[in-house]
Amino acid sequence: MTRKALAVRRKALAAALCVAALPGAGTAQESTSESAIGINYPSDAEYDKAVAARCGDSGFYLRGDVANVGVYFQNGASLVENGAALSITGDSGTTTATVNGVAGYVFNRNCLPRPAGFDPDYPFVSGYVISPWVLANGTLFNSEEDDGNTKIQAGLSGQVELFQAIFDTQYLTATPYYQTDFKGEAQIYGGTLSWRPYLLDIHLGGTTTPAGAMLDVYWSVDAIADYFYVENAGSTDLTEGTEYAWLGASFGVAGWILPDALDDRLTFTTRFDAFWDAYSKQSVDYFEANVAWALTEDQNAAIELAYKNGTDKDTLVDIDQWNLGFTFKY
């Protein structure tokens, strides 16, 4: 969904969040015409559409990373969602093709009302969802050398949404997964726990900037714990028979450049990861940035310039790479 389409539904989504937070609330008409925090409730039809967008929908997703596979609940924020990328480059007789994407299926998002008699100031679990996914990331082929930075992961994400508690919402996600490489040699078993907060007043997790802004920007932070055991290292630089317990965080800044003048077509994202392994005591960091121009009005296809630098904690392979290619999302 485009940023403008989200903006149209933002008021209804915000109202749906507020109504869902009230014990026993079923429709917009069952509550007052204006909430305690000043959000005007929409009509019943608008409210029903908001609930349908926020809860109960399921479907297939194709994105650039697991965090954008539609697991997160609709909360009225606009987000840049990168698509799966395919790029082919040639330099001095060397041809390289890379792929970076994840395909997943999101089962029904289940929204939960505040328990009856529960103090309105206390946080509560307002939703949960389950999503299986498969990720492929790395070099498909290199005409001159074998690139060990390839991975295929298959996992099952279970997520709960925590309403209020300092932030607007918070998301806790648990994901067991299996990892191999493009040759199918690596055998790695692991699981991650992550936490992502949203506080839209300070553009944390998403943006609600009104139309007319020259630059529409938001920032994000994820706290992550990732444990895995390497039974077979395959083509990675991991150590066979070794356990890894990465603790760290991922920080991001993303947004739209001249969103109104360019009809939301020009976007950018940046990400910096910092992790420390509790077993080996080593630290790794990773930086990624990209600029994309949407080729279609629905922004499902784009041309993207990306730069990656650092160490991938999943393979311990060092990366310093520019890519120009196409992205697709669904």
N, C-alpha and C positions, 0 to 999 in steps of 0.2 A: 504494500500500500504506500502511495506517495505521501510526502509531507503535507501537501495541501488536503488530500483526502483525510488524513488523520486529523488535521486541524478542524475540519467540518464536524467530525464526530467527537472531538475532545470534550465539549461541554456535556454531551450525553454520557460519555464514558466516565467523566468525573462524577456526575450525578449518580451513575450506576454504582460506582465505588462507595459513595456516601450512603445510598439507600441500602446496599448490601451490608453495610456496617451496622445498620439498625436492627435490633432483634425483631423478628416477625414481619419485617417489611417485605412486601411482595411486588408492588408496582409503584410507579411514581405518584399515582393518585392516593395511595395509602399513607403518604407522608405529606408534610406541609409543602407549600409551593416554593419555599426557599430553605436551604439547609442552614445549620448553625454556623457554618464557615462561609456563608455568602454565595453558595452555588445555586443558581436557579435550576430547579428540576425541569427536565424537558417533558414533552407530551408522552403519553403512554406508548405511542408508536416509536418515538425516538428512543425511549427507554428500552423497549423490547429489542430494538436494533443494537443498542449499546450492550445489553446483556448477551445477545447472540454473538457479538464480536468478542466480548471478554470471556464468556463461558460457553462450554458445550461444543465449540467447533473443533474439528479434527481434520487431518489431511497430510499430504506429502509436501516436504520442503526441500529445496536445493539452495544451499547457501555457502558462504566462504569459510565459516567456522561453526563449531558446535553451539556457541552462545547465541547464534542467530537462527536456530532451527525451529523457531516458533514456540519454544517451551515457555518463555516468559509471558505472563498475562498482559493483556492490553491494559495500560494504565493511563492513557491519554497523552503519553509522551511521543514525540517524533524521534525516530532513530534511523541512522544510516545503516542499512543492511547490505553488506557486500555479497555478491554472488560467487558461485564457484568459478574459478579462473583457469583458463587454458592459454598458454603462451608458447610460441615457437620463435627462437632467435637464432641468428647466424652471425658468426664473427670469425674472420680469418680462417675460413674453412671448417669451423666447428659449428655443428648444429645441435641445439639443445631444445628439448620440449619439456615443459613443466606443467603440473596440474595441482590445484589446491581447492578442495571443496569437500562438502559433507552433504549427504542425503539422509533424511530422516522422516519418520512418520510420527505425528503428534496425536495421541489419543485424546479423547474429550477432556477439555479443561474443566475441572470440577470446582466451582465456587462454593464457598461455605459462608453462611450468615454468622453474625456474632451470636454466641450462645445466649439464650434467654437469661436475664438477670445478671449478665456479665457487665462489670463496670466499663462504661464507654471510654474511660481513659486508659484501659489496659489493652495491650496488644493481643491479637488472636490469630490463629491460622485461618486465612480467608480463602485458600484454594490449594489444589494440588494437581499434578499432571505427570504422566509417564510418556517417554519418547525413546524408542529404539533408533539408532543411527549408525551410519558407516562413513568413515572419513578416509580420504586418499590425499596424500600430500607429498610432493617431491618431484624428482626428475624422472620423466618417462624414458627418455634416452638421451645420451650424450655421445656424439660421434667420435670423441677422442678419449674419454676416460669414464670409469665407473663411479657414479655418484652414490655414496652411502647414505645420504640424507633423504631416505624414502620411508614412508610409513603408511600402513593401513590399520585403522582402528575400527573395531565394532564395539558399541557400548549400549547401555540402557540407562537413560537419565531419569531419575525420580526427583521431583521438585515440589517444594511447598512454599507458599507465599505467606509472609507475616505482615499483617496490616498494622500500621501505626508504629509505636515503639521508637520514638525520636524521628525516624524516617517515615516518608509516606508509605512505602512498602519495602520489604526485604525479601530476598530469595535465597533459600538454602537448597543446594543441589548435591545429590549423591549419585556417582556414576561408576559402576564396575565396567571394565573394558578388557578386551584382548587386542594385542598389537602384533603385527608382523611387518615385513618389508615387501617391496614390489616383487621380489623373487620368491616370497613365501617361506623364507628360511628362518627368520627371527620368530621366537616364541616368547612373548612377554605378557604377563598377567598383572593387572593393576586395578586401582580404583582411585577416584578423586572426590574430595569434598570442597565445595566452594560456597562463597557468600557474596552477594551483590546487593547494595543498597540503592534506593531511589529517593531523592529529595529534590523535586522539580523546581522549588523556589530558588535554588542555587545551581540549577541545571545539572545536577548529579544524576546520571543515568539516562537523561533525555532532555529535550528542549521543548518549551511551550512559547517560544518567542513569537509575537504577533507578526502579521504580514508587514512588509516594508523594511525589514531588517537587511542591512548590507551583508552581515555575516551571522549566520545562525549556528551557534556552537554549544556543545555540551561535553561533559567529561564523565569518566566512569572509573570505578575501582572494583577489583575482584580480589578477595583473599582466598588463596588456594592451598590445599594440602593434597599431594599426589604421591601415592605409594605404588611401586611395582617391583616385580621379581623377574629377572632376566634368565630364562631357562636356556635360550639360544640367542646369541647376540646378532646372528645373521650378518647383514652388511652394515649394521650400525657401529658406532664407536663405544657402545656400552660394554661392560664387563660381564661375561657369561657366569652364571651362578651367583650373581650379586643382587642384593636388595638396594633399592633407592627410596628415599623418603624426602621428597622435595617440599619445602615450605616457602611460601612467598606470595607475591601479589602481581597483578597485571593492572597497569594504569593506561588509560586511553583518553584521547581528545578527538572529536569528530564533528562534522557539521556540513553546512551548505555555504557555498560562496555565491553571493548575489542571487539568493534563491528566487526572488520575484522576477528580476530581469532575465534570468536564465531558466526560468520555469523549473527550478529544483534539479536541474540536470548535472550541475557541477558539484561534486562532493569530495570530501577528503576524510581520511582516518589515520590516526597514529596510535601506536601501542608500544609500551615498554614493559617488559617482564623482568623481574628479579627474583631468583630462587636460590635457596641454600639447602644442601643435602645433609640430613641429620646423621647419615651413616659415614660418608666419606669426608664431611666437613667442607666440601668444595662449593663454590658459588658460581652461578652462570647468569648471564643477562642476555636479553634479546630485544632488538628494536625493529619495528616495521612501520612503514608509512606508504600510503598510496593516494593517488588522485584519480578520480573516475569521471567520465562524461557519459551520461545515459544516452543511448542511441534510440530508445523508444519512449513514448509518453508515459507508459506504466513503469519505466525504469527497470524492467526485468532483464535488459541487455545493455551492456556498457563496454567501453574501451577503457582500460586501466593501466596506469603506470605505477609500479610498485618497487620499493626498495626494502631489502631485508639484510640485517647485520646482527651477528651475535652467535650464540650457541643454543641449539635446540635441546632442551632438557630431555626430550623423549628419545633422542638418538645420540646426543653429545657430539654431533657434527657441527663444525664451525661454518657459518654462512656469511657471505658477502656478495649479494646478488641483486641485479636490476632485472625487472621483467616488464615487458610491454605485451599485453594480450587482451583477450575478450573475457568478460564475465557474464554469467547467466544465473538467474535465480527464478524460483517458482514458489 
